[in-house]
Amino acid sequence: MDRPLGIMLVDDQPERAQMVCERLRAAGYRLLAQLSSAEGLLFQVERHRPDIVLIDIESPDRDILESLAVINRQAPTPVAMFSARGNADFIARAVQAGVSAYMAEGMSAERVTPAIEIAMAQFRSYQQLRLSLERTQKQLDERKTIERAKGLLMAKKNLSEEVAHQTLRNLAMSSNATMRAVAERLIEYLQSEN
């Protein structure tokens, strides 16, 4: 059985925070921490390792967005932000900082569960996209390195492209290394040959 989601709530309105906490517990969520401000948010996320962070601050500022951007880079975590600040520029900056779901109305007990579901789905989708992009970039870098090594072999050893490729492949197999690793060593060797 899956364990209930662990939630960190950041809300500067104590009465609303209390109602939301009650709603979260009633819905089966685990409340890991309840903060009244976003001060030290990065530390708190590292300390509690929530499955999701819910934020409703009366006046979210650049500091919150900077903290969220650091969290997004260091320990990606879904974030649902509720704010009466609905201008497009702030929303764009919030999403860029790693906010998975932005609700341009304040938090309420009724909206919290759908917001969590939206944030979790958006976060998973973004993480899959990010991983796919990283894999593609790695493959592209690998291909560039191999092509560069082949080009150097062709130029310095007067080989055809096919023979240069076969040479790389044979070196990789005989040294039990990847073609990229062999290509990197070969580039270094051929460039120092001058």
N, C-alpha and C positions, 0 to 999 in steps of 0.2 A: 504494500500500500504506500502511495506517495505521501510524503510529509507535507503538511500545510505550508503555504508560502510564508516566509518570514518578511515582515514589513517594517520599514523605518518611516515614521511619520514626522514631518517637519511642518508645524502649524503654529503661527503666532497668535491664534485666537483660542484661548483655553477652553471656552464653552464648546465651540465647534469641534475642537480636537477631541474632547471627551466623548461627544456624540459619535464621531467617526471611529474612535477606538472601540466603543461599544458595538458599533455596526460591524467592524472588522472581526472582532472576537466572535460575535454571533454568526458570522459567515464562515467561521472556521479558520481564519488566518491567525498567524502567530505575530504578535506585536513585539518586535525586538527592541525598539527604542522610540521614544516620543520626545522630540526636540521642539523648543519654542522659538528657535532661530536657526539659521543656516550657518552660524559661526562654527568653525571647526568641522564642517560637513565631511571633508575628505577623511579626517581622522575617525569620525564616527562610522563612516561606511567601512573603512578598513577594520575597525574594531568589531562591528556587529555583523558584517558580511550579509546584508539583507538580500533577499531575492528581488525586491523592488523598493524604490524610495518614492514616497508620496510627499509632494511639497505644495503647501498653500501659504504663501507669505504675502502680506498686504502690499508691500512694495518690493518685488524682487529686483535685484540690481545686478550690476556687472560682476560683482564679487561672487554671487551665487553662480552665474553662468561660467565664470572662470573655474570655480570649484568643480562644477559639473563636467567641464571639458577635461579637467585633469582626471576625474573619476572615469570618464569615458575612455581615456587613453590607458590608464593604469589598471583599472579593475572594472571593465564594462558592466554596468548594472542598469536594468530598466528603471526609468524615471517617469512618473506622471506628475505634471505640474498643473496646478489650478491657479488661475489668476484673473482678476478683473481687468488686468492690462491686456487688451486684445489687439494692440496694433501689430500690423504685419511684420514690421522690422524686428520688434522684440521677439515675436514668435519664431521668426526665421533664425535669429541668433540663439534662441533656446534650443531649437531642434538641432542646429549646428553644434551646440555644446553637448548634445547627447540626450536631450529630452525625448522620450519615446512617444509620449502622448501629452498634448497641450490642450487643456480645457479652458476656454476663455470665459469661464464663469467660476465663481468660487466653489470650493469643495462642499459637498453635502453628503449626508449619510447615504442618500439614494444614488448618487452619481459615482461613489467610490468603487463599487464592485465592477461596473462596466469600464471604468477608467483603468482599473488594474488589468482587466482582460485585454483591452485595446493596447495598453503599454507593453504587456508581455508579448502579444502577437507581433507588434511592430518591432520590438527589440529582437525577437527570434529571426524575423525576416531580414532585418538589417545585419545581424551577425552572420547569417548564411551568405548574404551578398558580399559582406566584407571578406569572409574566408574564401569565397570563390574568386574575388578580385585579387587577393593575396596569392592564391595558387596560380592564377593566370599570369600575374606579374613575375612570379618565380620562374614559371615555364619560359616566359619571354626573355628574362635575364639569362637563363640557362642556354636558350637557343642563340642569343647574341654572343655569349662567350664561346660557344662551340663554333659558330660561324667565324668569329674573329680568329680563333685558333686555326681553323681550316684555311682562312685567307693568308695567315702568316706562313703556314706550311706550303701553300701554293706558291707564294712569292719567294720565300727564302730557299725552298728545296725544289722548286720548279716541278711541283706535282699537279696533277689534274684534280678537280674538285672531288671526283669519285675516289681517287687514291688517297687524298688527304683525309676524307671522311673515314675510309677503311682503316687508315693508319691510326686515327683517334680511337676508333672502335676496338681495334686490336690491342692498343695500349691499355685501354680501359679494362678489357677482359683479362689481359695478362697480369695486370696489377690489382685486379679485383677492386676497382674504383669506378666511380661514375664517370660518364663522359665529361661532365662539367668539371669535375676535380682534375681530370687529366688535361682538359683544355686549359684550365687556369695555370697549371704547372708548366704546360708547354708554352703558353703565352709568355710567362715569366722567363723561361729558359731562352726562347727565341729572341726576345727583346734584349736580353743581356748578352747575346752572341756577337754584338757589333764590335 
